[in-house]
Amino acid sequence: MKSPISFDVDGILADFNRAFAKVLNSIEPGCCVPDNPQPTTWFWTDLLPDEKARKKLFNEAWRKIDAQPYFWYNQLNPLPDAEVLSDWLGDGGARGRIVYFVTNRQDTCGDVPAAIQTKMWLRRFGMWSDHCTVLAVKDKLNKKVLYKALGIKYSIDDRAETVEDCVKEVCLAGPQFDHKPFLYDQPWNRDAKVLDHVRLDNLTEYINIIETGERE
Ligand SMILES: [Mg+2]
């Protein structure tokens, strides 16, 4: 059996920023962010520099998201690398292993939890096989706990803080935690120079590393 692996969803497979911008721009009195925003910081401080106003807008945006029972299913476009994953799964890439999608999404109103909406979304865009499972974590810093508990050997995430947390945990735990975390390069994580040694430009590189590692 091959080692389990994981993928973060938003910022790698799903275009959360565009969906979030749409929600922000629908708020009255609204803000005006680009339809396809490319923030250079995680909290969009470059696009919305007024901290107090930004926090208020974000809170309102999350209220609007919570009120949409299928937000995670029907409001997100796939990002270009979704096709890489779809092709890999379609070619039987997951054979012999479990593929986890570990996401920090919160439940919305309605009867369909975020994890199930995510599964439906992945299936809709061809990123699913019998070997796949979705896990929704309440706290982003709990991802490393899951990786450890489930024996997940490789992970990729676009949030620098999450990856840094894993890198530190791997150093602390030594052989007890056989895990390789990677940072998916995005404009909002480029200030994390300390993670450049685990930064990957795309999912093709990630999959190549996994498959090469398995053959060693
Ligand atoms: Mg993400």
Residues whose N, C-alpha, C, O or C-beta is under 5 A from the ligand:
A	BS01	MG	D8 V9 D10 G11 D158 R159
